[in-house]
């Protein structure tokens, strides 16, 4: 079985990949299951009813998912391709400590239409990582510490998610190179302990390969720590935004997880993890 649990489509501000094309390509690639997880980033982007508040990126307003169109479109695609593909409905929530109430309102309205949600920290104090705005003016230690402390604060006060996305994301945008795991080990252990206590999981994000990172994301030290702390809920996702990303490295990551001692990986059904043997 192959399942890709981190996909972006035309409903994300950073993708034009049509839902129908994602489904057809997934079938062509022999994927059995996908979960579409388009972006919501309160603090940075407004909802579609306030385009005048949106930042302009490449000439277009950057907006959150249009929920009123998104969930019906996914439901229609799920039914249309049901013979050949299982499609689950999700979101990627770019949570910050000060935006938690917005996500609580969001899930109160839409959780019944969903199977799954990724919790990611893409920015701190509304400063983006991918632009370098957050790192600018800080030392490598300062922005790494601030990132993990923000993530700990978020998971300590918010549980409306299924898995943590690309837990060591800051590595992807670190101009100084890879910051040693041991320097943030204690706070990462606190994060994982809270995740496990809340019955949540983590993802392995296969975009590490296309970003040229030297290890998995999260790194093998984090995956080993999660395992040692008793964590068992692991999803695998490509973080696809384009056809060439879809389904990439899923089988390879499962082999890496098996080598680390994991015996199962997960999909989700109605917010509940479904465990699959690592070799199935």
Backbone bond lengths (Angstrom), bond angles and torsions (degrees), N, CA, C in turn:
res aa  C-N    CA-C-N  psi(-1)  N-CA   C-N-CA  omega(-1)  CA-C   N-CA-C  phi
1 X - - - 1.470 - - 1.527 109.27 -
2 X 1.315 116.11 140.78 1.463 121.86 176.24 1.527 108.65 -127.84
3 X 1.321 116.36 130.14 1.464 121.70 -179.81 1.518 109.30 -138.32
4 X 1.324 116.11 131.77 1.465 122.36 178.50 1.524 107.60 -110.51
5 X 1.346 115.55 115.83 1.468 120.55 -170.57 1.525 113.59 -112.67
6 X 1.330 116.82 31.58 1.464 120.23 172.93 1.518 107.13 -156.34
7 X 1.337 115.70 94.29 1.460 121.50 -175.10 1.517 110.67 -133.25
8 X 1.343 115.77 142.12 1.463 121.54 176.92 1.528 110.03 -119.17
9 X 1.324 114.39 146.91 1.462 121.05 -174.97 1.524 109.78 -131.88
10 X 1.318 114.13 -168.07 1.461 122.35 177.80 1.526 113.28 -57.12
11 X 1.328 118.23 -16.39 1.460 121.22 179.81 1.526 112.72 -84.58
12 X 1.326 117.65 -8.80 1.461 121.88 171.68 1.520 108.88 -90.75
13 X 1.315 116.08 144.47 1.460 119.81 -178.48 1.520 112.57 -66.33
14 X 1.341 117.51 -16.82 1.463 120.62 -175.93 1.527 112.81 -108.96
15 X 1.339 117.47 20.12 1.455 120.19 179.89 1.524 110.10 -146.57
16 X 1.327 115.63 150.74 1.470 121.23 173.43 1.531 110.16 -121.89
17 X 1.309 117.53 16.46 1.461 124.03 -175.88 1.531 108.72 -75.53
18 X 1.324 117.19 108.63 1.462 121.75 -174.61 1.525 111.41 -65.99
19 X 1.322 116.63 142.82 1.462 121.95 -178.88 1.523 110.71 -55.15
20 X 1.314 117.55 -45.74 1.467 120.09 179.30 1.519 111.58 -60.23
21 X 1.320 116.78 -40.75 1.464 119.88 179.00 1.520 111.37 -66.24
22 X 1.336 116.90 -39.39 1.469 120.35 176.54 1.524 109.97 -58.54
23 X 1.321 116.33 -46.55 1.467 120.30 -178.51 1.527 111.40 -64.19
24 X 1.314 117.27 -46.17 1.471 120.25 -179.46 1.525 110.97 -64.27
25 X 1.333 116.34 -40.60 1.460 119.39 178.63 1.528 111.31 -67.02
26 X 1.329 116.86 -38.03 1.472 120.17 178.24 1.524 110.76 -61.51
27 X 1.320 116.55 -41.53 1.469 120.51 177.81 1.519 110.33 -64.70
28 X 1.320 116.15 -43.39 1.471 120.70 179.32 1.524 111.23 -60.76
29 X 1.332 116.90 -33.66 1.466 122.45 -179.09 1.529 112.58 -86.70
30 X 1.334 116.05 4.63 1.467 121.86 179.08 1.523 113.10 64.68
31 X 1.333 116.89 29.47 1.453 119.62 170.85 1.529 108.36 -75.33
32 X 1.309 116.18 139.62 1.461 121.28 178.51 1.517 112.50 -88.57
33 X 1.339 115.57 -31.47 1.462 119.57 -174.32 1.525 109.68 -149.58
34 X 1.325 115.73 143.21 1.457 121.28 173.10 1.526 109.13 -134.65
35 X 1.321 114.98 156.00 1.462 120.71 170.22 1.517 107.77 -129.47
36 X 1.327 115.78 120.82 1.461 121.52 179.05 1.520 108.63 -86.39
37 X 1.336 115.72 129.43 1.468 121.92 -169.44 1.526 109.60 -134.65
38 X 1.322 116.57 69.22 1.457 118.71 -174.58 1.525 112.45 -74.91
39 X 1.338 114.72 162.51 1.461 122.50 -164.75 1.531 114.58 -78.55
40 X 1.336 114.31 137.36 1.467 122.81 165.31 1.521 106.68 -131.89
41 X 1.336 117.22 120.05 1.469 121.35 -176.85 1.521 109.55 -134.22
42 X 1.325 116.06 76.52 1.462 119.36 177.22 1.530 110.29 -64.47
43 X 1.323 115.12 147.50 1.457 121.40 -174.39 1.511 111.10 97.62
44 X 1.336 115.90 -33.66 1.459 122.36 178.45 1.520 110.91 -106.02
45 X 1.336 115.67 -41.25 1.461 120.86 -175.04 1.525 110.40 -126.48
46 X 1.331 117.67 140.00 1.462 120.94 175.31 1.523 110.85 -87.21
47 X 1.332 115.60 170.78 1.451 120.49 171.70 1.525 110.12 -74.64
48 X 1.326 116.00 170.67 1.464 120.71 -170.88 1.525 113.20 -67.73
49 X 1.328 117.23 -17.14 1.465 118.72 -179.96 1.526 112.79 -81.34
50 X 1.356 117.29 -0.38 1.464 120.67 177.08 1.531 110.73 -132.64
51 X 1.323 118.04 59.95 1.471 119.87 -178.86 1.519 113.08 -63.51
52 X 1.344 116.76 -23.40 1.462 119.35 -179.23 1.529 111.92 -67.37
53 X 1.344 117.48 -16.57 1.461 122.12 179.93 1.527 112.67 -94.30
54 X 1.323 116.32 -3.28 1.464 120.42 -171.96 1.520 112.00 -80.26
55 X 1.325 117.28 140.69 1.469 119.38 169.37 1.527 109.16 -68.29
56 X 1.302 116.96 149.49 1.466 121.80 179.74 1.528 108.25 -97.10
57 X 1.328 115.09 120.71 1.460 121.85 179.30 1.521 107.69 -121.77
58 X 1.331 115.80 119.33 1.464 121.89 -177.84 1.525 110.99 51.33
59 X 1.325 115.49 43.01 1.454 121.52 173.60 1.508 115.79 81.84
60 X 1.335 118.07 0.56 1.458 121.65 -178.25 1.526 109.95 -124.28
61 X 1.353 117.37 146.49 1.463 119.46 175.83 1.527 110.78 -69.16
62 X 1.332 116.72 134.07 1.461 122.11 178.33 1.526 108.56 -89.23
63 X 1.327 115.78 112.73 1.459 122.38 -173.91 1.523 110.78 -124.52
64 X 1.324 115.86 155.87 1.453 120.65 172.24 1.524 110.51 -71.86
65 X 1.318 115.52 171.35 1.465 122.34 179.54 1.532 110.58 -53.82
66 X 1.312 115.41 139.11 1.458 121.52 171.78 1.530 107.41 -83.82
67 X 1.321 116.37 88.90 1.461 121.83 -170.90 1.526 112.87 -57.64
68 X 1.315 116.58 -37.86 1.465 120.63 -176.80 1.528 111.75 -64.79
69 X 1.307 117.75 -25.57 1.458 122.02 175.86 1.527 111.91 -98.03
70 X 1.299 116.19 -34.53 1.464 121.93 -171.83 1.529 112.34 -64.00
71 X 1.315 116.80 -55.77 1.458 118.56 -174.12 1.526 112.69 -65.56
72 X 1.335 120.41 -40.93 1.466 118.53 173.44 1.528 113.37 -62.61
73 X 1.343 117.16 -37.63 1.467 119.74 179.19 1.527 111.12 -63.55
74 X 1.331 116.82 -40.74 1.466 119.41 178.74 1.518 110.94 -69.00
75 X 1.322 117.33 -39.00 1.464 120.18 178.09 1.524 111.08 -62.46
76 X 1.327 116.26 -40.72 1.464 120.05 178.47 1.525 110.99 -65.48
77 X 1.328 116.99 -42.55 1.462 120.56 178.74 1.526 110.71 -66.01
78 X 1.307 116.78 -39.70 1.475 120.68 177.79 1.530 110.17 -55.88
79 X 1.323 116.08 -46.16 1.466 120.07 -178.43 1.528 111.08 -71.76
80 X 1.325 117.46 -37.94 1.467 121.37 -175.95 1.524 111.73 -65.49
81 X 1.331 117.03 -37.57 1.464 120.82 -174.90 1.530 113.10 -106.12
82 X 1.320 117.26 14.20 1.468 121.42 -171.17 1.523 113.31 -59.53
83 X 1.310 117.58 -28.88 1.465 120.08 -179.16 1.521 111.78 -64.41
84 X 1.336 116.17 -33.07 1.471 120.17 -172.26 1.521 114.73 -116.12
85 X 1.323 117.54 -10.72 1.465 119.56 -171.90 1.526 110.05 -153.53
86 X 1.316 116.02 136.54 1.466 121.32 171.21 1.520 108.26 -93.92
87 X 1.323 116.58 122.76 1.465 121.62 -178.97 1.514 108.63 -115.41
88 X 1.322 116.32 125.57 1.452 122.30 175.95 1.526 109.11 -109.97
89 X 1.340 114.52 154.88 1.466 121.48 -173.79 1.522 109.87 -108.51
90 X 1.328 116.47 126.44 1.450 120.90 -179.07 1.517 112.25 -145.59
91 X 1.320 115.09 -176.10 1.457 123.82 173.76 1.523 108.10 -143.51
92 X 1.323 116.02 153.55 1.463 121.01 167.37 1.516 107.39 -105.67
93 X 1.335 115.59 115.86 1.457 122.52 -173.98 1.524 109.25 -98.42
94 X 1.331 116.82 112.30 1.459 121.24 178.01 1.519 109.87 -87.60
95 X 1.324 115.89 81.43 1.463 121.88 -168.84 1.531 110.92 -87.46
96 X 1.324 115.51 141.75 1.464 124.11 167.31 1.529 107.01 -125.12
97 X 1.324 116.23 160.15 1.467 117.90 -175.22 1.522 112.07 -57.64
98 X 1.339 118.29 -36.88 1.458 119.80 -175.99 1.528 113.06 -82.28
99 X 1.352 116.53 -8.34 1.464 118.98 178.81 1.528 112.94 -102.92
100 X 1.309 118.36 2.17 1.469 121.21 -178.26 1.528 112.39 -52.49
101 X 1.342 120.78 -44.40 1.476 118.86 179.74 1.528 113.57 -58.38
102 X 1.330 117.81 -33.50 1.471 119.94 178.83 1.529 110.86 -64.94
103 X 1.328 116.48 -38.31 1.460 119.70 179.65 1.517 111.48 -73.57
104 X 1.300 117.29 -33.20 1.464 119.31 174.65 1.524 110.62 -62.24
105 X 1.322 117.16 -41.52 1.471 121.02 176.77 1.527 110.72 -65.77
106 X 1.317 116.23 -41.99 1.457 120.88 -179.81 1.526 111.25 -59.12
107 X 1.327 116.51 -49.95 1.457 120.04 -177.70 1.523 112.18 -70.39
108 X 1.319 117.85 -30.64 1.457 119.64 175.42 1.525 110.48 -60.20
109 X 1.329 116.07 -35.78 1.464 120.40 -179.37 1.522 112.66 -82.51
110 X 1.333 119.07 -39.43 1.452 120.63 -165.98 1.525 116.05 -117.00
111 X 1.317 120.21 -3.75 1.467 120.36 -174.41 1.521 112.51 -59.50
112 X 1.332 117.83 -29.43 1.453 120.30 178.88 1.509 113.95 -66.57
113 X 1.340 117.20 -15.86 1.465 122.23 178.28 1.526 111.70 -95.97
114 X 1.332 117.33 5.99 1.459 120.77 -170.39 1.523 111.90 -123.37
115 X 1.340 113.93 156.99 1.460 122.53 171.89 1.517 112.51 -108.83
116 X 1.346 116.66 -18.68 1.465 118.29 -159.78 1.518 109.23 -166.00
117 X 1.340 117.05 146.89 1.462 121.29 172.59 1.526 109.33 -145.08
118 X 1.315 114.91 136.03 1.463 122.06 173.12 1.518 108.31 -95.07
119 X 1.320 116.86 132.30 1.461 121.48 172.09 1.529 107.92 -99.97
120 X 1.312 115.82 119.67 1.462 121.72 177.38 1.523 109.04 -126.85
121 X 1.307 116.20 149.05 1.462 121.27 168.89 1.525 106.50 -108.61
122 X 1.324 115.91 106.31 1.460 122.57 -178.50 1.523 112.90 -98.79
123 X 1.331 116.15 -16.15 1.454 121.04 -178.49 1.531 109.05 -155.02
124 X 1.301 116.51 158.81 1.465 123.21 175.65 1.524 107.35 -128.83
125 X 1.328 115.80 133.43 1.472 120.71 -176.09 1.531 110.95 51.88
126 X 1.324 115.06 38.38 1.469 122.87 177.92 1.525 113.35 63.18
127 X 1.317 117.44 18.44 1.469 121.70 176.17 1.527 108.27 -104.13
128 X 1.325 115.78 123.17 1.465 122.59 -174.50 1.529 112.23 -75.48
129 X 1.342 115.21 146.17 1.460 120.35 173.36 1.521 111.19 -79.05
130 X 1.354 116.29 -45.01 1.464 120.04 -170.47 1.524 112.82 -65.16
131 X 1.343 116.89 -24.60 1.466 120.46 176.44 1.518 112.66 -87.16
132 X 1.345 116.40 -12.89 1.462 120.79 -175.13 1.510 113.84 84.96
133 X 1.346 117.88 -0.15 1.468 120.42 -178.09 1.524 111.82 -61.62
134 X 1.334 116.76 -38.85 1.464 119.98 -178.80 1.523 111.58 -69.91
135 X 1.318 117.61 -39.91 1.462 120.88 -176.30 1.528 112.28 -75.50
136 X 1.341 116.94 -26.11 1.453 121.25 -173.42 1.531 111.24 -61.11
137 X 1.333 116.15 129.10 1.457 120.86 178.43 1.517 113.95 84.48
138 X 1.325 117.68 0.15 1.463 122.20 177.85 1.521 109.77 -115.61
139 X 1.321 116.73 152.49 1.458 120.40 171.78 1.527 109.06 -76.85
140 X 1.317 116.41 165.78 1.459 120.01 178.66 1.529 110.86 -58.64
141 X 1.308 116.70 -41.07 1.468 118.98 178.47 1.524 110.64 -64.57
142 X 1.306 117.83 -41.70 1.470 120.70 -177.36 1.522 111.75 -63.33
143 X 1.330 118.21 -45.29 1.470 116.81 -176.75 1.521 111.87 -77.19
144 X 1.331 118.57 -28.59 1.461 118.97 173.95 1.530 110.99 -68.97
145 X 1.330 117.17 -45.68 1.464 120.09 177.73 1.525 111.12 -60.06
146 X 1.316 116.44 -43.48 1.466 120.06 -178.16 1.525 111.15 -64.70
147 X 1.317 117.38 -38.61 1.460 120.94 178.77 1.523 110.89 -61.46
148 X 1.326 117.22 -52.74 1.465 119.65 -176.47 1.527 111.86 -68.81
149 X 1.314 117.69 -33.53 1.465 119.54 176.28 1.529 111.18 -66.63
150 X 1.338 117.00 -36.86 1.464 119.94 175.45 1.527 110.64 -64.48
151 X 1.313 116.65 -43.43 1.459 120.29 179.61 1.529 111.19 -63.04
152 X 1.329 116.83 -41.32 1.461 119.95 176.99 1.525 110.83 -62.87
153 X 1.311 117.53 -43.00 1.452 121.25 179.05 1.527 110.66 -61.74
154 X 1.315 117.38 -41.63 1.465 120.85 -178.92 1.520 110.73 -65.65
155 X 1.338 118.37 -49.89 1.473 118.62 -177.15 1.521 111.83 -70.69
156 X 1.325 117.40 -18.26 1.469 120.33 176.92 1.525 112.10 -76.80
157 X 1.337 117.21 -17.84 1.458 120.68 -175.17 1.523 113.96 -125.47
158 X 1.330 116.51 1.28 1.464 118.64 -176.82 1.523 109.16 -144.90
159 X 1.324 116.73 133.66 1.467 120.49 -178.62 1.525 112.74 -132.18
160 X 1.335 117.81 17.30 1.456 120.97 -178.15 1.513 113.11 -84.15
161 X 1.310 117.11 52.31 1.455 121.51 -176.76 1.516 109.54 -148.05
162 X 1.322 116.56 171.61 1.465 122.74 179.06 1.522 111.85 -105.48
163 X 1.344 116.26 -49.05 1.466 121.24 -179.31 1.518 109.61 -140.32
164 X 1.329 115.62 156.49 1.464 121.85 170.19 1.522 108.94 -82.46
165 X 1.329 116.05 128.03 1.458 120.69 178.67 1.516 112.18 -84.96
166 X 1.339 115.72 141.71 1.483 123.42 175.27 1.534 110.94 26.48
167 X 1.331 115.44 70.02 1.468 121.32 -167.57 1.521 113.15 -53.82
168 X 1.313 118.31 -39.51 1.472 120.18 178.65 1.528 111.43 -98.95
169 X 1.333 116.09 43.96 1.466 122.55 -177.01 1.522 113.36 -51.49
170 X 1.325 117.70 -34.55 1.462 120.90 -175.12 1.530 111.02 -56.03
171 X 1.345 117.97 -25.99 1.464 120.71 178.71 1.525 111.61 -62.14
172 X 1.328 116.00 -31.93 1.463 120.19 -177.53 1.526 111.23 -63.37
173 X 1.331 116.30 -28.83 1.466 121.17 -173.48 1.530 112.13 -121.97
174 X 1.324 115.96 30.20 1.465 120.00 -177.92 1.521 109.50 -94.43
175 X 1.347 118.53 108.62 1.470 120.17 -177.08 1.515 113.22 -68.34
176 X 1.340 116.85 -15.59 1.462 120.07 -178.06 1.523 112.84 -94.76
177 X 1.320 117.55 1.21 1.456 120.15 -179.06 1.514 112.38 99.58
178 X 1.327 116.81 -166.87 1.458 121.76 -174.68 1.529 110.05 -79.91
179 X 1.329 115.81 121.07 1.466 121.56 177.04 1.524 108.29 -82.00
180 X 1.341 118.94 132.86 1.463 120.87 -173.60 1.531 112.80 -59.77
181 X 1.328 115.62 134.19 1.461 122.24 178.78 1.522 112.03 -53.42
182 X 1.322 117.27 -42.74 1.470 121.17 -173.95 1.527 112.56 -59.45
183 X 1.316 118.00 -26.41 1.457 119.93 -177.87 1.529 111.84 -71.73
184 X 1.326 117.60 -21.54 1.463 120.56 177.60 1.530 112.12 -119.84
185 X 1.324 116.38 14.64 1.465 119.60 -174.49 1.518 112.37 -57.46
186 X 1.325 118.25 -43.13 1.460 120.63 -174.28 1.524 112.21 -64.82
187 X 1.324 116.73 -43.93 1.462 118.52 -179.77 1.520 110.50 -71.53
188 X 1.336 117.80 -33.54 1.465 120.25 175.76 1.528 109.85 -64.45
189 X 1.321 117.07 -40.06 1.470 119.94 176.66 1.525 110.99 -62.19
190 X 1.325 117.47 -38.80 1.468 120.11 176.25 1.525 111.01 -63.50
191 X 1.319 116.52 -42.43 1.465 120.91 178.64 1.529 109.86 -60.15
192 X 1.322 116.77 -50.23 1.455 120.93 -177.01 1.521 111.75 -65.64
193 X 1.311 117.25 -37.54 1.465 120.75 178.12 1.522 110.46 -61.00
194 X 1.330 116.36 -41.20 1.461 119.82 178.75 1.537 110.86 -68.98
195 X 1.308 116.12 -41.69 1.470 120.80 178.14 1.531 110.34 -57.34
196 X 1.305 116.81 -47.72 1.463 121.62 -179.11 1.524 110.76 -65.08
197 X 1.333 117.37 -43.79 1.468 121.12 -179.93 1.523 111.48 -61.15
198 X 1.327 116.78 -32.19 1.468 121.31 -179.76 1.525 112.74 -85.69
199 X 1.338 117.60 1.31 1.458 120.62 179.72 1.511 113.79 74.07
200 X 1.317 116.40 25.08 1.463 121.59 -179.60 1.529 110.06 -103.16
201 X 1.339 115.77 178.38 1.450 120.31 -177.76 1.511 112.71 -134.65
202 X 1.319 115.46 -166.84 1.459 122.54 176.62 1.523 108.47 -133.00
203 X 1.324 116.13 160.27 1.463 119.91 174.11 1.516 109.56 -110.19
204 X 1.333 114.71 155.51 1.455 120.97 162.01 1.524 106.05 -102.43
205 X 1.319 115.89 122.31 1.457 123.31 -174.23 1.527 108.31 -102.56
206 X 1.340 116.18 113.11 1.461 119.12 -172.03 1.524 114.04 -77.24
207 X 1.338 117.43 0.34 1.463 119.04 176.12 1.522 112.00 -65.41
208 X 1.329 117.76 -12.14 1.465 120.39 176.97 1.525 111.26 -54.52
209 X 1.324 116.67 -32.82 1.465 120.20 -179.21 1.522 110.86 -69.56
210 X 1.324 117.32 -45.36 1.462 117.61 -178.14 1.525 112.79 -76.13
211 X 1.332 117.38 -20.94 1.464 119.80 174.82 1.533 112.15 -85.36
212 X 1.312 116.94 -3.22 1.452 120.42 175.83 1.517 114.36 74.56
213 X 1.332 117.73 23.47 1.462 119.91 177.29 1.527 109.72 -71.68
214 X 1.322 118.33 150.53 1.464 120.43 -175.24 1.524 113.88 -80.01
215 X 1.333 117.81 -3.19 1.461 121.60 -175.45 1.524 107.95 -145.97
216 X 1.319 115.89 177.73 1.456 120.98 172.70 1.516 109.72 -65.82
217 X 1.360 114.91 169.63 1.461 119.13 173.91 1.521 108.89 -129.86
218 X 1.336 119.66 111.91 1.461 124.47 2.93 1.527 111.76 -70.93
219 X 1.302 114.54 165.59 1.460 120.99 -174.22 1.529 110.56 -67.37
220 X 1.327 115.66 164.11 1.460 120.39 -176.57 1.523 112.10 -62.34
221 X 1.332 117.98 -29.73 1.473 119.42 176.69 1.527 111.12 -64.54
222 X 1.319 117.47 -40.09 1.466 120.65 177.74 1.520 110.33 -68.50
223 X 1.327 117.09 -42.33 1.460 119.92 178.65 1.521 111.34 -62.80
224 X 1.323 117.75 -39.08 1.465 120.69 177.31 1.524 110.97 -67.58
225 X 1.320 117.02 -38.91 1.462 120.89 178.77 1.529 110.78 -64.97
226 X 1.324 116.50 -44.18 1.476 120.89 177.45 1.529 110.27 -58.84
227 X 1.317 116.49 -44.90 1.473 121.37 176.73 1.526 110.91 -59.67
228 X 1.333 117.10 -47.15 1.459 120.99 -176.89 1.523 112.39 -66.49
229 X 1.329 117.19 -28.91 1.464 121.51 178.21 1.528 112.63 -81.01
230 X 1.331 116.19 -4.80 1.458 120.45 177.68 1.509 114.86 103.25
231 X 1.331 117.87 8.58 1.458 120.94 -179.97 1.516 112.12 -73.09
232 X 1.324 116.39 138.40 1.463 121.30 -178.21 1.528 113.37 -132.39
233 X 1.332 118.60 -14.69 1.464 121.20 -175.20 1.527 108.80 -89.99
234 X 1.334 115.94 109.50 1.465 121.54 -178.04 1.528 108.51 -134.42
235 X 1.330 116.45 124.60 1.462 120.90 170.42 1.527 108.56 -107.65
236 X 1.333 115.17 164.24 1.459 121.46 -179.85 1.520 107.74 -128.59
237 X 1.344 116.70 129.35 1.454 119.81 -178.39 1.506 112.24 -144.98
238 X 1.325 115.02 148.74 1.467 120.65 -176.09 1.519 113.67 -85.75
239 X 1.351 117.57 -13.56 1.465 120.79 -172.80 1.530 109.66 56.14
240 X 1.331 114.43 41.18 1.456 121.11 -174.87 1.517 111.84 -69.38
241 X 1.337 115.66 135.89 1.458 123.83 170.12 1.530 111.48 -123.46
242 X 1.340 115.77 -12.20 1.461 122.45 -175.09 1.529 108.76 -139.88
243 X 1.331 117.52 160.01 1.468 119.90 179.74 1.527 113.64 -54.82
244 X 1.325 117.00 -38.07 1.464 119.01 -176.43 1.527 113.41 -70.75
245 X 1.340 117.36 -12.12 1.461 120.50 178.34 1.525 112.39 -90.09
246 X 1.301 117.50 -25.79 1.459 122.27 -167.99 1.526 112.01 -59.85
247 X 1.327 115.85 129.78 1.457 121.29 174.33 1.503 115.48 70.75
248 X 1.316 118.10 11.71 1.467 120.24 -172.37 1.520 112.26 -73.64
249 X 1.324 116.04 134.09 1.465 126.42 169.96 1.537 113.71 64.36
250 X 1.315 119.17 19.04 1.468 120.08 -178.39 1.530 111.68 -63.45
251 X 1.304 116.76 -47.93 1.464 119.94 -178.45 1.527 111.24 -67.01
252 X 1.330 117.00 -38.27 1.465 120.31 178.46 1.524 110.76 -61.97
253 X 1.327 117.60 -43.33 1.462 120.27 179.87 1.522 110.69 -63.81
254 X 1.313 117.55 -38.06 1.467 118.88 177.32 1.524 111.09 -62.54
255 X 1.304 117.56 -38.20 1.472 119.44 176.65 1.519 110.47 -64.83
256 X 1.324 116.69 -39.87 1.472 119.79 178.73 1.536 110.39 -65.11
257 X 1.326 116.95 -41.25 1.462 120.24 178.48 1.530 111.02 -64.57
258 X 1.319 116.36 -41.21 1.467 119.50 177.56 1.523 110.64 -61.02
259 X 1.317 116.68 -39.60 1.471 120.20 178.69 1.517 111.83 -65.26
260 X 1.342 116.88 -25.29 1.461 121.20 177.03 1.526 112.73 -85.66
261 X 1.315 116.70 -0.06 1.455 120.34 176.70 1.513 115.48 99.29
262 X 1.329 117.83 4.65 1.465 120.27 176.14 1.529 108.86 -76.51
263 X 1.324 115.70 138.45 1.463 120.52 -179.12 1.528 112.52 -108.62
264 X 1.338 117.69 -8.73 1.457 120.09 -179.13 1.521 110.74 -150.06
265 X 1.329 115.49 161.91 1.461 123.44 174.07 1.527 106.18 -135.23
266 X 1.331 117.28 171.14 1.461 119.30 -168.45 1.520 113.79 -128.21
267 X 1.318 114.16 147.70 1.451 123.50 157.06 1.529 105.96 -114.68
268 X 1.334 117.33 -177.49 1.464 120.14 -178.88 1.524 110.57 -134.35
269 X 1.316 114.57 147.21 1.458 122.90 176.59 1.524 107.74 -137.34
270 X 1.334 116.83 112.96 1.460 119.47 179.59 1.515 113.40 55.42
271 X 1.329 116.71 44.19 1.464 125.02 177.65 1.533 114.11 76.38
272 X 1.328 117.89 -0.86 1.463 120.43 -178.92 1.525 110.34 -105.27
273 X 1.340 118.05 136.67 1.461 119.94 178.74 1.522 111.72 -70.43
274 X 1.322 115.36 141.55 1.464 123.50 173.55 1.522 106.39 -116.54
275 X 1.315 116.66 120.83 1.467 121.52 -173.95 1.530 110.56 -91.97
276 X 1.340 115.21 136.91 1.456 121.94 178.73 1.524 108.42 -125.16
277 X 1.328 117.92 137.84 1.479 119.84 176.85 1.523 110.24 -57.96
278 X 1.303 115.94 141.72 1.455 120.20 -174.89 1.529 111.53 -60.87
279 X 1.321 118.11 -29.09 1.469 120.92 -175.84 1.523 112.21 -96.83
280 X 1.365 117.41 8.55 1.476 119.52 -178.00 1.521 110.64 -97.69
